[in-house]
Amino acid sequence: MADAVSSRWKKLRGSIPALITPFRDGMVDHEALVTLADRQIRRGSAGLVAAGSTGEALSLTETEYRAVLTTVVTAARRRVPVIAGVSAASTELAIATARAAERADVDLLLCSMPYYLRPTQEGLFRHVRAVHDAVGIPLVLYDVPARTGCALSDETVARLYELPRVIGLKDATGDLARPHRLRRLAGDGLLQFSGDDATAVEHRIAGGQGCISVTANVVPGLCAALQAQFDAGNLDALRLLQRRLRPLTEALFLESNPIPVKRALHRLGFCADELRLPLMPLSTAADAVLAAELEVVWAAEECLARGAARVAGTQRR
């Protein structure tokens, strides 16, 4: 990997939300998206993923995709990096998507493996290499076989990391032995982010740099604090936060993401509870569970935010 690319991003770590894409009356709600993005940054998120799977990217038109990225880049104001999801079944479409993201001035790409087709490892390597060679910004690999139907092998990850602008991996497999294996194959420079909120702490302990998170959409302060407690070596506080967040995280995956997280944000007044078919609103039974867990954790999130605001006010004085 090129030294310049490595040095710029090697300290990227912490909680990075995979943002939803809010809709209202069938259109992208850009006002709500700005509010969500700004809230994430103010509450300690280390970056923003826009138009990923949580953002219903495959339901967006090309025009909407570009507009979502532009809105998030503008809202971020270079305070944190913006990472654009790149998901496509064909390499040609993935390249076009990556180029559109680069023109939108994002900082990084989150490159999913092509879904449905189930290519070989050599096909996956060539797919990512073609996307990599078509743009000039860094890539984070995204391995989520439960959605794509194909998995990156450790050896293919290490091989892709040899490309100049591949800098990391979002791993949604839940394989907690993998960070060690990948360090052995690729070295310590490969950034490894959990893509599984349920095992984010264990992944960090195993050597990861943070979590690209669904839960952080709802409680960004608590998710950022959890990562910060690990960095500070406060394992008791880390475990306390983990126990506090676990029931909410479980509720957010009672049905397919992003169905529950959109309902949660709607309950909190941040967006309409609107999805695009074939996704349907959260069921009544799951909603009752989510509402109960949300009420408990939301109080802790707001208490944390008030405390941070008081500290910031004291420092300004």
C-alpha angles and dihedrals in degrees: 000000000000113000094229092055091045096051094049096053105025092098095052107124143128134059117348115178121219094222123224119231106235118217131195123186090348095307132100108267100223094177091058090045091056090050092050094047094047092047090054093054095045090052096053108269113157096215143344129245111206128190096008126136091286086052092057089240094168089059093055125094118232090258092050092048092055092044093051091052093047091050094050093045090051092047092048093055090197091296090122133004119271116220119198122211115235112195126160139137093225127055091225092057092043089055092049090049092048092050091050090051092050090052088052087062099243118162101225142010126230102210116201122198115256110273131227097008096079098208125193122263089262089053091051091049093051092045093055093041090054091051090045093051093048095061138040101223129087125271133217113201118231118209111188107146093171088069104029100039092229133080133211113236118225089246092054091049090052091047092050090048088065088069111099098245104033103108108164155346135250103208116199095168096095090226101148094187091060101082090061093046092050093049088054092050102035106020132239095298096076108101110227120197126181115236092190116081092194093064100027095116094048090048090053092050089050090058107280125140099225145298134292092213143201093187091058089069087071104030107020094160094055093045091050090046091052091055092044092053089056091050090050092049093241097144096167091055089044092056092045091055091045091055091047093051100040099082092049092047090051090050091050089061100045086107132016116304126279095026097083097037091054090051090049093052090046090053088053092051099248100116146350118279091245129140134167124247135294084039114080131199119273116281120252094247094050091044091058091054092046093049092053095049093043093055092055098046097039091065090056091048093052092044089054091048092051091050092051090049091053091050091049091050092051091050092051091053 
